[in-house]
Amino acid sequence: MDIEFVAPGAAAPAKSAVARIVFEGEAHDGAVAQAVAASRFTGGKGQTLDILAPQGVDAARLVLVGAGKRDAFDAIGAEHAAATAYNAVKASGLEALVVEGAGGAELAAHAALGVRLAAYRFDKYRTKEPADKKPSVAMTRVITAEADAALAAFAPLADLADAISFTRDLVSEPPNVLYPAEFAKRVKALETLGLEVEILGEAEMAKLGMGSLLAVGQGSIRESQLVVIRWNGADDKSAQPVAFVGKGVCFDTGGISIKPAEGMEDMKWDMGGAGAVAGLMHVLAGRKAKVNAVGILGLVENMPDGNAYRPGDVLTSMSGQTIEVVNTDAEGRLVLADALWYCQDRFKPKFMVDLATLTGAIIIAIGNDLAGCYANDETLAGNLLNAAKAEGEGLWRMPLPDAYNKQIDSMIADMKNTGGRPGGSVTAALFLQKYVNGVPWAHLDIAGTAWKKPSTVPTIPDGATGFGIRLLNRMVQDQYEG
């Protein structure tokens, strides 16, 4: 998608549609007023009215896009309005979209971001597609009186869009293509942005004592990997880093505790947490963030074969704590246990945030539009929630009641890897907390938000979302850059 920022009065490109952002209660003139009067269009959020361009509009079509109340219009509103406009005309046969009414430089830049995000497609495996389904719009022009300033404001947002697209690609790939070594290879390629990427194989992890992570992957012919990504953007390269840890189960059959066949194909996106951490490091490097940051990805496949780990096994984690396996489909926490311990042991970070498509229980608790946020530190929790609100990513604070630890008590080991159905997302977070040795920490359970089908957000096409990148990038920018 080519993006331009142009001052008012410029001629529209050939074969274009003009999208005019309008607000509730505003009056319209001439043919537009007649069209509005003959419709149910009120200017409410998400509404569109597509009409033949009236006299004076230099385009083939005019699309009115409702943005709600003018005094509530903000950056996210601009993104959603522009994305809604793109979605209305993307397969129309027209080749360009002109967005009017976004406002000044900052809002215009976010309107462009909205189109970039909405225009994402994962179509590399399509060999044919009906012409009326294939997007035709390849260029967007945003009209603003502050065109030069808008272009400058868009630069870091373009880096953000690139990073989100990178993550969406990872999460969308089929599991026969994206297995742990291939995932690690694609992250290694990000060194061109200035990142440092280190890849640990099974031999290196065995020497470190990562018996928890390694157990999950031992039933797969694909070797497990631990990827360490470093960005040293602070003036003091030795300054304490911030750290992010991602669950990267590239395919999850459930192992010996095998999942039902229905819907198992979706388990290619069980690496969405690792994908988001990789995307976050991508955008931090892309925009040259003034911070030292570490990303840790635990990459495995959970497969059932004669060497797979079993219910009843006892594992010894890198921390020395022992885990009785009662369900091999509670595998993500086993990956994160060693990844978290390794992260804090090696890097001594200011805080750790882990992201994981960890439990179906979080979806039962709060649905598909919110991620669960568990934290042992009030400042970190507040920073996450504030950033999530500012970026339009739904995050809900969840409890960590100590009494629920009884559910993961084991008769023969230090703990069990699941506490059963009651409070399943909570007990999973409590399990992870046992591998956090006093470091400020938060766990984001993104099982309901990493993949959308159908999507209810105009900037997110059906499929991989890239959830978490925006809120974490915003939190780092607002709170931790020097």
Order of alpha helices (4+ residues) and beta strands (2+ residues): beta-beta-alpha-beta-beta-alpha-beta-alpha-beta-alpha-alpha-beta-alpha-alpha-beta-beta-alpha-beta-beta-beta-alpha-beta-alpha-beta-alpha-beta-beta-alpha-beta-beta-beta-alpha
